Amino acid sequence: VAPDLPLGAHRVAMDGDADLSPTGLARMIAELIQRLQLREVALVGNDTGGALCQILCANHPELVDRLVLTNCDAFERFPPTAFRPVYRVGPRIPGSMVAVDRVLRSRVLRRAALAAVPVTMRPLPDDLLASWFAPLGDRGVRADLRSVLQGISPEYTLAAAERLKTFDRPALIAWGTRDRFFPVGDAERLARALPRARLEMIDNARTFVQIDQPQRLADLIAA
């Protein structure tokens, strides 16, 4: 099950009164698990999704049998240090989300933006990038993204980290070693915070380890 979370690439905008704080987003995942009556849940999170998984496991540990965290926000890094000025100022500037949409509609500018923010070892296919960014053409989706960005704060991940010290389920920390935004040190801290954690390093992988080394990650999850 791969939920389409309202993080800017979703196709249908949320209602105006939806809680898009990190806690609210984690609650959406919890409600999905409950409504689908899922059992033996292995929760896998990457990037922002990894932070949401931490918050969910901190608040609703009974819903998860196993946690898998790949390169993701954690502790003081929510958002990553390099993006803090963008998160703090960008969403508050009128028209900023429209400007982002226009930049990402251009193939050349889209490529330039991803070159400045390398999340994979090799360039991603342009049709994949276009599909990720196309929903930003919708005003409601842009409003959702603005709300999400404004709500991100390390207070959520730091609080979750404290509560995860009592999370008694197995946890896998599978971390790409070439990440420019989420250092290996954060993986080691997560492994120390989670009582039943197993730490695995994945070579030749950046933030999107599931794209750079999909088979290696799949093997680790299946082990």
Beta strands, then each sheet from edge to edge (+ up, - down):
strand 1: 42-47
strand 2: 66-72
strand 3: 171-176
strand 4: 197-202
sheet 1: 1+ 2+ 3+ 4+
end
